[in-house]
Amino acid sequence: MGREQTFKGYKGLIYVAAFLTLFILSGCGGKILKNRDAVSEEKNQFDLEEIEYFIRNNDFKDALLENNRNRWRLKPEAVFQKGIIYIHPDSPYYNITTGLNCFEAVIKDKIVVNSELYNRAVAFRSIIVNYLASQKKLKALTSTVSSKQKQIDKLKNENDKLKNQLKHLKEIDLNIEKNKRKSVLQ
């Protein structure tokens, strides 16, 4: 009795496995999987557009929340959009180096090489690197100008002191001349 019941349980399992195998091999399962992938792709596109909408309307908090919610499913695209959020000048999360790191992560992801996303990430990275280099030069020039301005101020102070000393010496010289005239007249 035990053997017949066990065989009947396996028999049902075998029928189900055979049916699923035939279903997938006949192409019906492939169509369902393709439809599921198409629906998933549409959902991904909708989520990306929603995040872009938040960014365009300067709603960076919601954009970052939506991005974090979808980051595992939309990894390269989500990382790219996170970089956009971090480099946007109006964003309260503005951090140019974090944005640069996001774009570099997209570039290092071998899956999206030679895609539009990859090319955009390369362009943003290039712009940010150039921007950071120019900021560094500007900071160096500003400090140079600041030090030169300090030198100019110091020289102006010395010049004013020398003018005052010269004026004082002229007064002394005039006083000496007056005293000489008085002594000559007496």
C-alpha positions as CSV (number, residue, x, y, z in Angstrom):
1,M,0.0,0.0,0.0
2,G,2.8,2.4,0.8
3,R,4.4,1.9,-2.6
4,E,1.2,2.6,-4.6
5,Q,0.5,5.9,-2.7
6,T,4.1,7.1,-3.2
7,F,4.0,6.3,-6.9
8,K,0.7,8.1,-7.3
9,G,2.2,11.3,-5.7
10,Y,5.2,11.1,-8.0
11,K,2.9,10.4,-10.9
12,G,1.1,13.8,-10.5
13,L,4.5,15.5,-10.1
14,I,5.7,13.9,-13.3
15,Y,2.6,15.0,-15.2
16,V,3.0,18.6,-14.1
17,A,6.7,18.6,-15.0
18,A,6.0,17.1,-18.4
19,F,3.2,19.6,-19.0
20,L,5.4,22.6,-18.1
21,T,8.2,21.2,-20.3
22,L,5.9,20.9,-23.3
23,F,4.4,24.3,-22.6
24,I,7.8,26.0,-22.6
25,L,9.2,24.1,-25.5
26,S,6.1,24.8,-27.6
27,G,6.8,28.5,-27.5
28,C,3.9,29.6,-25.3
29,G,6.1,29.9,-22.3
30,G,8.6,31.9,-24.3
31,K,5.9,34.3,-25.4
32,I,4.8,34.8,-21.8
33,L,8.4,35.4,-20.7
34,K,8.9,37.9,-23.6
35,N,5.7,39.7,-22.6
36,R,6.9,39.8,-19.1
37,D,10.2,41.3,-20.2
38,A,8.4,43.8,-22.4
39,V,6.2,44.9,-19.4
40,S,9.3,45.0,-17.2
41,E,11.1,47.2,-19.8
42,E,8.1,49.5,-20.0
43,K,8.0,49.8,-16.2
44,N,11.7,50.5,-16.1
45,Q,11.3,53.3,-18.7
46,F,8.3,54.7,-16.8
47,D,10.4,54.8,-13.6
48,L,13.3,56.5,-15.3
49,E,11.0,59.1,-16.8
50,E,9.4,59.6,-13.4
51,I,12.9,60.2,-11.8
52,E,13.8,62.6,-14.7
53,Y,10.5,64.5,-14.1
54,F,11.4,65.0,-10.4
55,I,14.8,66.2,-11.4
56,R,13.4,68.7,-14.0
57,N,11.0,70.1,-11.3
58,N,13.8,70.4,-8.8
59,D,12.2,67.8,-6.5
60,F,15.5,66.2,-5.6
61,K,14.3,64.4,-2.5
62,D,11.6,62.5,-4.4
63,A,14.0,61.8,-7.2
64,L,16.6,60.4,-4.9
65,L,13.9,58.3,-3.0
66,E,12.6,56.9,-6.3
67,N,16.1,56.3,-7.5
68,N,17.0,54.4,-4.3
69,R,13.8,52.3,-4.6
70,N,14.7,51.2,-8.1
71,R,18.5,51.1,-8.0
72,W,18.8,47.3,-7.9
73,R,16.5,46.8,-10.9
74,L,17.8,49.8,-12.9
75,K,21.4,49.7,-11.8
76,P,23.3,51.6,-14.5
77,E,20.5,54.0,-15.3
78,A,19.8,54.6,-11.6
79,V,23.4,55.3,-10.8
80,F,23.6,57.7,-13.8
81,Q,20.5,59.6,-12.6
82,K,21.9,59.6,-9.1
83,G,25.0,61.3,-10.5
84,I,22.7,63.9,-12.2
85,I,21.0,64.6,-8.9
86,Y,24.3,65.1,-7.1
87,I,25.8,67.5,-9.8
88,H,22.7,69.6,-10.2
89,P,23.5,73.1,-8.8
90,D,20.0,73.5,-7.3
91,S,20.0,70.2,-5.5
92,P,20.3,70.2,-1.7
93,Y,22.4,67.0,-2.2
94,Y,24.9,68.9,-4.4
95,N,28.2,67.0,-4.2
96,I,30.3,67.1,-7.3
97,T,32.7,64.4,-6.3
98,T,29.9,62.0,-5.5
99,G,28.3,62.7,-8.9
100,L,31.7,62.1,-10.5
101,N,31.9,58.7,-8.7
102,C,28.5,57.8,-10.0
103,F,29.4,58.5,-13.6
104,E,32.7,56.6,-13.2
105,A,30.7,53.6,-11.9
106,V,28.5,53.7,-15.0
107,I,31.6,53.8,-17.2
108,K,33.2,50.9,-15.4
109,D,30.1,48.8,-15.8
110,K,31.0,46.6,-18.8
111,I,27.4,45.9,-19.6
112,V,26.6,49.3,-21.1
113,V,29.8,50.0,-23.1
114,N,29.1,51.9,-26.3
115,S,25.5,52.7,-25.3
116,E,24.0,56.1,-25.2
117,L,24.1,56.0,-21.4
118,Y,27.8,55.1,-21.4
119,N,28.5,58.0,-23.8
120,R,26.6,60.4,-21.7
121,A,28.4,59.3,-18.6
122,V,31.8,59.7,-20.3
123,A,30.7,63.2,-21.4
124,F,29.6,64.2,-17.9
125,R,32.8,62.8,-16.4
126,S,34.9,64.8,-18.8
127,I,33.0,68.0,-18.1
128,I,33.3,67.4,-14.3
129,V,37.0,66.6,-14.5
130,N,37.6,69.8,-16.5
131,Y,35.4,71.8,-14.1
132,L,37.3,70.5,-11.0
133,A,40.6,71.3,-12.7
134,S,39.5,74.8,-13.5
135,Q,38.2,75.2,-10.0
136,K,41.6,74.2,-8.7
137,K,43.3,76.7,-10.9
138,L,40.9,79.4,-9.9
139,K,41.5,78.7,-6.3
140,A,45.3,78.9,-6.9
141,L,44.9,82.1,-8.8
142,T,42.6,83.5,-6.1
143,S,45.1,82.8,-3.4
144,T,47.8,84.3,-5.6
145,V,45.7,87.4,-6.1
146,S,45.0,87.5,-2.4
147,S,48.7,87.3,-1.5
148,K,49.5,90.0,-4.1
149,Q,46.7,92.2,-2.7
150,K,48.2,91.8,0.7
151,Q,51.6,92.8,-0.7
152,I,50.0,95.9,-2.4
153,D,48.3,96.9,0.9
154,K,51.5,96.5,2.7
155,L,53.4,98.6,0.2
156,K,50.7,101.3,0.3
157,N,51.0,101.4,4.1
158,E,54.8,101.8,3.8
159,N,54.3,104.4,1.1
160,D,51.9,106.4,3.4
161,K,54.4,106.1,6.3
162,L,57.2,107.4,4.1
163,K,55.0,110.3,2.8
164,N,54.2,111.2,6.4
165,Q,57.9,111.0,7.3
166,L,58.8,113.1,4.3
167,K,56.1,115.7,5.3
168,H,57.4,115.7,8.8
169,L,61.0,116.2,7.6
170,K,59.9,119.1,5.4
171,E,58.3,120.7,8.4
172,I,61.5,120.2,10.4
173,D,63.5,121.6,7.5
174,L,61.2,124.7,7.2
175,N,61.5,125.2,11.0
176,I,65.3,125.0,10.7
177,E,65.2,127.6,7.8
178,K,63.0,129.9,9.9
179,N,65.3,129.6,12.8
180,K,68.3,130.4,10.6
181,R,66.6,133.4,9.2
182,K,65.7,134.6,12.6
183,S,69.3,134.1,13.8
184,V,70.7,135.9,10.7
185,L,68.3,138.8,11.3
186,Q,69.2,139.2,14.9
